[in-house]
């Protein structure tokens, strides 16, 4: 049975609903993100991310040497390295190369990101000059990502 998750935008009128079908051996999920001027639907499976910016365009991406995908404004995608690499357990910071997709433009670039386990379900996230302490539940899904979204 899929896990259903929903986040409200933190500081912006935005929301996301995700259905996670499995996390191992591959992360498989689908969902939708709603902003004031866009509706974005996605499906993630086996190293492929399919995106539909409703009424505008579709895009299909492969990892292309990246460790994970990262979708703008989406708390779900920050759970990918946390779940796979068990980053809620004590350990050193981990660096990743992400295939970053900006929303709603769907511009694609590579992004170096660092995840640092702090304990008590908190992981410090860094990308360039951006830093945020993200809170996760025991399963590794985002509860609160300041400035991005939170689950109620």
N, C-alpha and C positions, 0 to 999 in steps of 0.2 A: 504494500500500500504506500503511495507516495506521501512524502512529507510536504505539507502546505505551509508556506511562510508569507508574511506580508509586512512591509515596512512603509511608514509614512515619512515623507521628506522632512528633514530637520532644517527649518529655516526657509523652506521653499515649498510651494504647492505642487507636490509630486508624490507618487506612490509606486510601489512595486509589489507584485504578487508572483511568487515562484512555486513551482511544483517540482520537488526533487524526487526522481524515480529511484536513483541509486547513487551511492558514493564510491563503492569499490566493486570491481577493480577500476572501473571508469566512472567519472562523475557524469550523470545524465540528468538534465533538468530542462524545464521550459517555463516561460513566464512572460509577463508583460510589465512595462513601465509606462506610466502616464504622467505627462507634464502638462503645463498650460497649453502648449502649442504642438504637442506631438503624442503619438501612441507608438510605442516600440514593442514588438513581440520578438522573443528569442527562443532558440532551442540549442542546447549544448550537448554534444555527445561525441565520444571517440575522437577527440582532437579536432572537432569541427564545430564552428559556431555559425548558426544561421540567424540572420536578422531581417526583420521586416519593419521598416518605418512606414506605417500604414498610410496608404494613399500616395506614397512618394517613391520608395525604392526598396529593393531587397539586396542583401549582401551575404555571401557565404565565404567564410574564412577558414584556413587551416592554421595550425600553430606556427608553422614555418620556422622552427628552431627555438621558439619561445617555450618557457616552462608552463605558462598558463595564459588564458585570456583574462582581460580585465575590461569590464564594460562600465563606462562612465555613469555615475550616480547610482550604481547597483551595489548594495551591500552583499548580495549573494556571492558575487565573484571574489570578494575578499575571503570567503570561507574556503575556497578551493585549496590554497596552500596550507591553511590551518588544519583542514581535515586530512589531506593526504600525508602531510609531514608531521602530524601530531604536535602542532605548535602550542597547544595548551599545556603540554608537559614542559618542565624546566629544560632549558637548553640555550645554546648560543643563538645570536641573530642569524637569520638566513636571508641571502640575497637571491632574487629571482629576476629573470628577463620575461616581461609580460608583453603580450600582443594587445595593446591598448586601443580601445575603440571609443572615440569621443561621441557623446550624445548631446543633441540630436543630429549632428552633422554626419556621423558615421565615418569620420576621418580615422584612418588606422595608422598607428605608429608603434615603435618599440619603446618600452619604459622599464628602467631598472628600478626595482622596488625592494625594500628591506622590511622584514617582519621580525620583531624582537619580542619573544615571550617575556611578560612581566609577572606572571602568576595571577591567581584568582580570576582566570578567564579573560585577562586583558593582554592584548598584543599591540605593541607600538608599531605603527605603520609609517614608513617614510618613502616618499617619491620626490626626488629633487629637494626643494625647500619645504615641501608640504610634510607635516608630521601630525599624526592623530593617534590617540590611544583608543582602540576599538575593543568593545566588550563582546564576548562570545558566550553562547550557552554551552553546556557540557558536551553537546554533539558537534560543536565547532561552527555553529551558525551565528551570524551577527545578531546581537541584541541591540546594541547602540553604537553607531558610527557618527560621532559628533560632526554636524554640518552636512551630513549626507542622508542618514535615515535611522529610524528606530522602530523596533517591534513593540507593539502594545500588548 
